[in-house]
């Protein structure tokens, strides 16, 4: 069992130094509360679909943003998962990384199921993988990867042996969204719960908060509601809703021992 901290933090579009400083504060706080692993939101350096992606994206692992996160991980002896805007030659990717407690890059994922409005900013990824850690086998996806047709991304990670999927996200609603009338989060429950049950696999997603100030969704707001589903398909926690709802959520993750994957996996799970 290990303690996962979900940092539901403000991400300011085009303000990487401020965002990284804020992430450092959240990591410091989470480590002081005994967290073993800290999950940060999608594109937490520059903000999702912010135009600064075109000029401000940096390489992984050599860029300043990754190096700063690696330093935080090593200083506080925690594992980190974070969404970053990645430059690779002429391409910019909506990426996410897992960093171990020495600052080493364990896994990088480039978003596969980007929304159409993000295509102007990000090149599509072309692969999936998992990493094996002392906490179990961990898969990595980003936001809308979770509701790809037939949940193919999360199910593929399940077949690859993931005990836990981490998903940096940026969940946004129109400025006039009424959460009392239409509570946010059902899309993600409908996407996560069946897969978690099918594979006895935890799924955890941390979303940012704050206004979207640039790009095609300018005027919308990111509202948190970070979510954890356990290996039995039950909702463990949902973060508070609101563009100012910064918080850190703590969850004890207990990966389930399972049989090896194979053609009989579905029958094993449903018998």
Secondary structure, 3 states (H helix, E strand, C coil): CEEEEEEECECCCCCHHHHHHHHHHHHHHHHHCCCCEEECCCCCCCCCCCCCHHHHCECCCCCHHHHHHHHHHHHHCCEEEEEEEEEECCEEEEEEEEECCCCCEEEEEECCCCCHHHCCCCECCCCCCEEEECCEEEEEEEHHHHHCHHHHHHHHHHHCCCCEEEEEECCEECCCCCCCCCCCCHHHHHHHHHHHHHHCCEEEEEECEEECCCCCCCCCEEEECCEEECCCCCEEEECCECCCCCEEEEEEECCCCCCCCCCCHHHHHHC
